[in-house]
Amino acid sequence: MLAKAVEHAKAKHGVDLTHSKTLTRYAQGLIREET
């Protein structure tokens, strides 16, 4: 799931999250599993 978010950020927003620990942790905090 996180890999998809990183791909989306790069493709749609021009943001490379692969080296950003802070943004990666923030994104992980936003991801919730649906039950």
N, C-alpha and C positions, 0 to 999 in steps of 0.2 A: 504494500500500500504506500509506504513512504517513497519507494522508488518512483511510483506513478506521480506522486505529488512533486517530486524533484523534476521529473521530466516535464510536467505541466508548467511549472514555474519557469523553466528554461525556455520552453517552446512558446508559451503564450505571453510571458511577462519579461523575458530576457534576463531572468535572474538565475544565477548559478548557485544552487544551494549545496552543492557537493562538498564544499570546503567550509561551509558556515555552520559551526557547531551550535551557536545560539539559535539561529533560524531553524535548524534541524530539530533541536529540542522543542522549540515552540510549535513547530508543525506536528511533532509527535504528540504533544499535549492536546492538539486539536482533534486528532484522529481518535474516534471512538468506535468500538466494535458494536455492530447492531445485533441485538438478540431477538 
